[in-house]
């Protein structure tokens, strides 16, 4: 049984624990972080009483349209995001911490306004073609509702404009027959769930479980207002110390920081996902699922699927620029770890909200078919060597909004059963 204990022992764990303790108070923090960081051991112990034949069961109601346990079973139904009306988020402290310095002027100038119209038009066309190709592959495609994201809103704690409904993977996590709405961590994404409510109500009325994680207030206390970031060097130093712009004031997480492999779900502590959010998920999904924290040498952790993308049973793409600190545990468990090739996206192409490593942010249609960027020929060759057929789609302009194929989708139904890939 693979047991992944993020930040346990060593300087990273000590510094992260000290930092969180300083934010929530030593008395409250004592014991809680130990339960969080050692959740794998507790969850594993709870599984020991399960019968052997429980390893391949399907508790989902027979006619429920929602059923997905991993990232690679045959895809039957998916939600694909919309680029329509996408707006640049206001340049607040949490946005600054998650974006690259060369684009800070862009956010300061255009925050609250539409992304460049011509670029947006091309992104919309690319995603429409992607939807057509998915339908041609036999996949049912659903879309969120178009919303005017430029409307300013105000809560008792903050005011902001919205962003988009482009990345359903960021806000929705499907575990079995349950759809979990993530609370999110950016103020510009506070009301993003509204675009998906029609779809989720339909799934609920058809038998799916529907859970909304505790909605954070997003008060000033959730963010380190003095987060000392001025350069790439600052990012590396802070990440190595386990310091992030989000505090432990209240639970927050983006669904895209979780990635599924049957009974085992992996997550990273990032700029948008804190330990309280991870602990909420661990308690919510226990004892049927085991939530493991893993970490990376990443100066700006936000969303796991361009860093560590599980593409098959015992098969994972691991970003060579952001090595996983626990990778030997996967190798010892018999997993094959693939380092994808260097992305081919040119330096002058705008990536306002992401890195070039969206090249590895692929969508598996099943174990032998993958949707990959038409421009990333070296990545295509990698998959072909693995015996996986590539479905080539150009979403280069859609990439600029912050996501690859995995980000732009949320798989609602995959044909498969609940398995354990680490026992």
Secondary structure, DSSP 8 states (H G I E B T S, - for coil): -----TT-SHHHHHHHHHHHHHHH-HHHHTTHHHHHHTHHHHHHHHHTTS-GGGGGB--S-TT-S-BB-BSSSEEEEEEE-B-TT-B-----HHHHHHS-GGGHHHHHHHTTSB--HHHHHHHHHHHHHHHHHHHHTT-EEEE-----TT--EE-SS-EE----B--HHHHEEEEBTEEEE---S-GGGTTGGGGGHHHHHHHHHTT-EEEE-------GGGB-TT----SHHHHHHHHHTT--SB-SSS----GGGEEEEBTEEEE---SS--HHHHHHHHHHHTTTSEEEE--BS-TT---STTTEEEEETTEEEE-TTS-BTTHHHHHHTT-EEE--------TTS--TTS-GGGGG--EEEETTEEEEETT-HHHHHHHHHTT-EEEEE--HHHHTTT--TTTTEEEEEEE--B-BS--
